């Protein structure tokens, strides 16, 4: 293994696997805070667990079109992974973060008034 490579010490899994897993856990938490469907929350949690356990680089899996063959990764989560790999961001996560902070701002303003 080369220094500073994208490979993690666990073998073929890259840091991207863990980065995306962390983002999926965050999405699950934000969805749960909004009282979204428990099934949707669990889908992101299970997807994160799959990515953490994946011994292959998610980039390689995506390149061969194999994301939906992974356990707990359906079309929606595969699309989020592909979006992150292409852009470095997940728009839905950014929207959830913005909504969360907008709600906090509105709550503070209502207490001041």
Buried (B, 14 or more C-beta within 10 A) or exposed (E): EEEEEEBBEEEEBBEBBBBBBEBBBBBBBBBBEEEBEEEBBBBBBBBBBBBBBBEBBBEEBBEEEBBBEBEBBEEBBBBBBBBBBEEEEBEBBEEBEEEBEEEEEEEEEEEEE
